[in-house]
């Protein structure tokens, strides 16, 4: 009888041990499934248990319900984002045509006013103001339109060989007057020899324009632009001193509609840096920003202020 009881106890231990081992193995497999789902949450997979167990099945059912809710919210967010971008594109398109007509008539009136002997100065001043405001609105609409196109899921950018040095020199030269008007000391280090990229020329120009316009708005006294080649990529840097930025701002610079100082941004939309980064990524590169804090000024009007330098670094792959 004792042997029979011992045999039953041993068999019970074996069954419990095997059951525990199978449950542990099944839980490990479930954990692997969860990691795979986490890497691709959009995939409509659910967790499954190899070994039937009511308590574990109840837990997996709760987790699967959470996954379903997360996917539903994700899909709703993506749908709202698509609708938002579509609305921006539609509004921008509807405004561009009449604004182009307004600008055309303003330019014609400006030529007519220049020919009038009476009240020429006052009329010319008012027309210049109207023309400048209309051009600012045109730029804003263009940025909204570019942003909506870049974030469309089906947008593809045509790439071709582009001399990055030449494009940068041309854009920098076009902005020299604006930099001078902003009392900025400008310095450029761009090689004369061609630096070929597999890029989109218009997109590359837009990146440079957006970065320089940002500098004109926020730089304090100087700006430096440089281009160099590193192994299989080109590194293009835009640097300037800045009074208002802090390290906390660096996490938000490339977010849409973010503006540190709206009073100084003028007609800015908060999309310029967002568009520049998106364009860089469309061309297989990236745009990053860093802030360096220097020594505290000891003399002059800047005494007590800490010198800050913001650097935008554009990385783009060389032509293969």
VMD Tcl script that draws the C-alpha trace (Angstrom):
set ca {
  {0.00 0.00 0.00}
  {2.84 2.34 0.87}
  {4.48 1.64 -2.49}
  {1.22 2.46 -4.25}
  {0.91 5.77 -2.42}
  {4.54 6.59 -3.24}
  {3.95 5.76 -6.89}
  {0.86 7.99 -7.00}
  {2.81 10.82 -5.35}
  {5.66 10.46 -7.84}
  {3.25 10.42 -10.77}
  {1.49 13.50 -9.38}
  {4.83 15.30 -9.08}
  {5.74 14.31 -12.63}
  {2.38 15.56 -13.95}
  {2.71 18.84 -12.03}
  {6.31 19.22 -13.20}
  {5.42 18.57 -16.83}
  {2.43 20.90 -16.54}
  {4.61 23.63 -15.02}
  {7.27 23.19 -17.72}
  {4.68 23.36 -20.49}
  {3.06 26.43 -18.91}
  {6.44 28.15 -18.61}
  {7.26 27.29 -22.23}
  {3.87 28.57 -23.37}
  {4.31 31.85 -21.45}
  {7.75 32.34 -23.01}
  {6.23 31.81 -26.46}
  {3.48 34.31 -25.61}
  {6.11 36.84 -24.52}
  {7.87 36.38 -27.89}
  {4.57 37.01 -29.65}
  {4.09 40.20 -27.64}
  {7.55 41.47 -28.65}
  {6.78 40.77 -32.32}
  {3.46 42.62 -32.05}
  {5.22 45.56 -30.35}
  {7.60 45.84 -33.32}
  {4.66 45.92 -35.75}
  {1.60 47.05 -33.83}
  {-0.28 47.83 -37.05}
  {-0.42 44.11 -37.86}
  {-3.73 42.69 -36.63}
  {-2.18 39.84 -34.68}
  {-3.47 38.68 -31.31}
  {-1.85 36.69 -28.52}
  {-2.50 32.96 -28.43}
  {-1.81 30.43 -25.70}
  {-0.42 27.01 -26.61}
  {-1.49 25.37 -23.36}
  {-5.14 25.73 -22.26}
  {-5.39 27.51 -18.92}
  {-8.39 29.55 -17.81}
  {-6.50 32.13 -15.76}
  {-3.84 32.72 -18.42}
  {-6.48 32.81 -21.16}
  {-8.33 35.49 -19.18}
  {-5.12 37.54 -18.97}
  {-4.44 37.15 -22.71}
  {-8.02 38.13 -23.50}
  {-7.54 41.38 -21.55}
  {-4.22 42.09 -23.33}
  {-5.80 41.39 -26.73}
  {-8.60 43.83 -25.92}
  {-6.01 46.51 -25.07}
  {-4.21 45.80 -28.37}
  {-7.49 46.13 -30.26}
  {-8.22 49.48 -28.59}
  {-4.70 50.77 -29.33}
  {-5.01 49.80 -33.00}
  {-8.43 51.43 -33.25}
  {-7.09 54.70 -31.78}
  {-4.05 54.49 -34.04}
  {-6.23 54.09 -37.13}
  {-8.50 56.96 -36.06}
  {-5.48 59.21 -35.51}
  {-4.03 58.29 -38.91}
  {-7.38 58.99 -40.55}
  {-7.70 62.38 -38.82}
  {-4.13 63.23 -39.83}
  {-4.84 62.37 -43.47}
  {-8.01 64.47 -43.40}
  {-6.13 67.37 -41.81}
  {-3.39 67.27 -44.45}
  {-5.98 67.00 -47.21}
  {-7.77 70.06 -45.84}
  {-4.53 72.05 -45.66}
  {-3.70 71.13 -49.25}
  {-7.20 72.05 -50.46}
  {-7.24 75.39 -48.60}
  {-3.73 76.24 -49.79}
  {-4.66 75.44 -53.37}
  {-7.85 77.52 -53.18}
  {-5.95 80.53 -51.82}
  {-2.96 80.40 -54.15}
  {-4.82 81.29 -57.36}
  {-6.60 84.47 -56.16}
  {-3.50 85.57 -54.28}
  {-1.44 85.24 -57.46}
  {-3.95 87.48 -59.23}
  {-3.78 90.04 -56.39}
  {0.00 90.09 -56.55}
  {-0.11 90.57 -60.31}
  {-2.40 93.59 -60.05}
  {-0.35 95.07 -57.20}
  {2.79 94.90 -59.32}
  {0.99 96.56 -62.25}
  {-0.28 99.32 -59.94}
  {3.21 99.77 -58.58}
  {4.50 100.45 -62.09}
  {1.63 102.88 -62.75}
  {2.27 104.79 -59.51}
  {5.93 105.23 -60.39}
  {4.79 107.19 -63.45}
  {2.49 109.55 -61.53}
  {4.01 112.91 -60.53}
  {1.58 113.62 -57.67}
  {1.54 111.74 -54.36}
  {4.05 109.31 -55.77}
  {5.91 108.79 -52.49}
  {2.85 108.10 -50.31}
  {1.12 105.90 -52.90}
  {4.32 103.99 -53.53}
  {4.77 103.39 -49.79}
  {1.23 102.02 -49.40}
  {1.59 99.77 -52.43}
  {4.96 98.49 -51.20}
  {3.36 97.58 -47.86}
  {0.43 95.80 -49.55}
  {2.79 93.96 -51.87}
  {5.05 92.89 -49.00}
  {2.11 91.58 -46.97}
  {0.71 89.69 -49.97}
  {4.12 88.12 -50.61}
  {4.31 87.09 -46.95}
  {0.89 85.46 -47.25}
  {2.00 83.71 -50.43}
  {5.00 82.29 -48.58}
  {2.80 81.03 -45.73}
  {0.38 79.35 -48.12}
  {3.30 77.78 -49.95}
  {4.61 76.31 -46.70}
  {1.23 74.83 -45.80}
  {0.97 73.34 -49.28}
  {4.50 71.89 -49.16}
  {3.87 70.41 -45.72}
  {0.66 68.68 -46.79}
  {2.35 67.21 -49.89}
  {5.39 65.97 -47.96}
  {3.22 64.18 -45.42}
  {0.99 62.53 -48.01}
  {1.57 58.80 -47.99}
  {1.96 58.58 -51.78}
  {4.45 61.47 -52.16}
  {7.66 60.46 -53.97}
  {10.51 62.84 -54.68}
  {12.40 62.56 -57.99}
  {16.15 62.35 -57.35}
  {18.96 63.23 -59.75}
  {22.64 64.27 -59.58}
  {22.91 67.75 -57.99}
  {25.98 69.85 -57.20}
  {25.28 70.74 -53.55}
  {28.07 73.34 -53.41}
  {26.70 75.27 -56.36}
  {23.13 75.26 -55.02}
  {24.32 76.42 -51.59}
  {26.41 79.24 -53.08}
  {23.47 80.47 -55.17}
  {20.98 80.42 -52.29}
  {23.48 82.04 -49.92}
  {24.19 84.81 -52.46}
  {20.45 85.42 -52.89}
  {20.12 85.97 -49.12}
  {23.14 88.23 -48.64}
  {20.98 91.38 -48.83}
  {18.55 90.03 -46.21}
  {21.45 89.06 -43.94}
  {22.93 92.53 -44.33}
  {19.58 94.19 -43.58}
  {19.36 92.08 -40.41}
  {22.85 93.38 -39.40}
  {24.29 89.87 -39.47}
  {27.96 89.22 -40.14}
  {27.95 86.35 -42.66}
  {30.72 83.83 -43.36}
  {30.63 80.94 -45.85}
  {33.04 78.04 -46.30}
  {31.91 76.29 -49.50}
  {34.39 74.40 -51.73}
  {34.70 75.50 -55.36}
  {34.87 71.93 -56.66}
  {31.56 70.15 -57.39}
  {30.04 68.02 -54.62}
  {27.56 65.67 -56.27}
  {24.53 64.33 -54.45}
  {21.66 62.09 -55.49}
  {19.02 64.65 -54.53}
  {16.17 66.84 -55.68}
  {17.41 70.31 -56.63}
  {14.20 72.16 -55.72}
  {13.98 70.28 -52.43}
  {17.62 71.06 -51.61}
  {17.08 74.74 -52.40}
  {14.01 74.77 -50.16}
  {16.01 73.33 -47.25}
  {18.68 76.04 -47.61}
  {16.07 78.80 -47.99}
  {14.13 77.67 -44.90}
  {17.28 77.49 -42.78}
  {18.52 80.92 -43.90}
  {15.10 82.49 -43.33}
  {15.11 81.02 -39.84}
  {18.54 82.57 -39.28}
  {17.39 85.99 -40.51}
  {14.53 85.90 -37.97}
  {16.41 84.65 -34.91}
  {20.18 85.21 -35.26}
  {21.66 87.92 -33.05}
  {24.84 89.09 -34.79}
  {26.52 86.46 -36.99}
  {25.95 83.42 -39.19}
  {28.30 80.77 -40.60}
  {27.57 78.35 -43.43}
  {29.84 75.44 -44.31}
  {29.93 72.36 -46.53}
  {32.29 69.40 -46.24}
  {32.50 65.80 -47.40}
  {32.74 62.92 -44.92}
  {33.23 59.44 -46.39}
  {29.97 58.55 -48.15}
  {28.01 61.65 -47.17}
  {27.98 65.43 -47.29}
  {27.70 67.49 -44.12}
  {26.25 71.01 -44.46}
  {26.13 73.23 -41.38}
  {24.32 76.47 -40.61}
  {25.43 78.19 -37.39}
  {24.37 81.39 -35.69}
  {24.31 82.99 -32.27}
  {20.97 83.04 -30.48}
  {19.68 84.73 -27.35}
  {16.34 83.07 -26.67}
  {16.76 79.31 -27.16}
  {17.46 76.86 -24.34}
  {18.17 73.12 -24.26}
  {14.49 72.30 -23.63}
  {13.57 73.90 -26.97}
  {15.73 71.47 -28.94}
  {13.17 68.67 -28.54}
  {10.49 70.78 -30.25}
  {12.31 72.70 -33.01}
  {11.21 70.33 -35.78}
  {7.63 69.93 -34.57}
  {5.04 71.57 -36.79}
  {3.83 75.04 -35.80}
  {6.47 75.38 -33.06}
  {7.78 78.93 -32.66}
  {9.94 80.00 -29.73}
  {9.31 83.73 -30.09}
  {6.15 84.57 -32.07}
  {6.83 88.29 -31.78}
  {10.07 87.91 -33.75}
  {8.84 85.26 -36.14}
  {6.93 87.81 -38.22}
  {5.00 86.00 -40.92}
  {6.46 82.63 -39.94}
  {4.18 79.61 -39.81}
  {6.31 77.34 -37.62}
  {6.59 74.89 -40.53}
  {9.91 75.92 -42.09}
  {12.14 73.59 -40.05}
  {9.55 70.79 -40.17}
  {9.51 70.98 -43.97}
  {13.31 71.15 -44.16}
  {13.70 67.98 -42.06}
  {11.02 66.14 -44.06}
  {12.73 67.09 -47.34}
  {16.09 65.87 -46.03}
  {14.58 62.52 -45.03}
  {12.85 62.20 -48.41}
  {16.31 62.46 -50.00}
  {17.78 59.75 -47.76}
  {19.38 62.14 -45.28}
  {18.53 63.95 -42.07}
  {18.54 67.39 -40.46}
  {19.58 67.76 -36.82}
  {19.99 70.68 -34.43}
  {22.23 71.26 -31.41}
  {22.72 74.14 -28.99}
  {26.07 75.02 -27.44}
  {26.39 77.37 -24.51}
  {29.64 79.31 -24.24}
  {31.14 81.63 -21.66}
  {29.28 84.46 -19.96}
  {29.96 87.89 -21.47}
  {31.96 90.11 -19.12}
  {31.74 93.50 -20.84}
  {29.44 95.68 -22.93}
  {25.69 95.55 -23.26}
  {25.75 91.73 -23.31}
  {27.40 91.55 -19.87}
  {25.99 88.71 -17.79}
  {24.46 86.88 -20.76}
  {25.67 83.43 -21.77}
  {26.71 83.13 -25.41}
  {24.70 80.50 -27.29}
  {25.33 78.97 -30.69}
  {22.72 76.92 -32.52}
  {23.91 74.59 -35.25}
  {21.75 72.95 -37.88}
  {23.52 70.01 -39.51}
  {22.24 68.56 -42.77}
  {23.41 65.05 -43.70}
  {22.91 63.86 -47.28}
  {24.35 60.81 -49.09}
  {26.83 61.31 -51.93}
  {25.99 60.24 -55.47}
  {26.88 56.57 -55.92}
}
mol new
graphics top color blue
foreach p $ca { graphics top sphere $p radius 0.5 }
foreach p [lrange $ca 0 end-1] q [lrange $ca 1 end] { graphics top cylinder $p $q radius 0.2 }
display resetview
